[in-house]
């Protein structure tokens, strides 16, 4: 993956926000609007705490590969971690 800007605190996600995460690094995110996470390349591990999931089945860990999608709700907290292929 391309080099990443890794924030020191939560990133606020708005419309058409783009993140690049270096393999083995993680980023905490809080969404500002409803949206969709789309993985363009690589593999991403998404962790959503149960108290921040819009539906119970959305909480927990989700592994997405290139082309994978995950629906995000406004105010949702999650952690994104780039994983090796």
Secondary structure, DSSP 8 states (H G I E B T S, - for coil): -------SS-EEE-TT------TT-EEEEEESS-EEEE--SSEEEEEE-GGG-SSGGGSEEEEEETT-EEEE-TT-EEEEEEE--
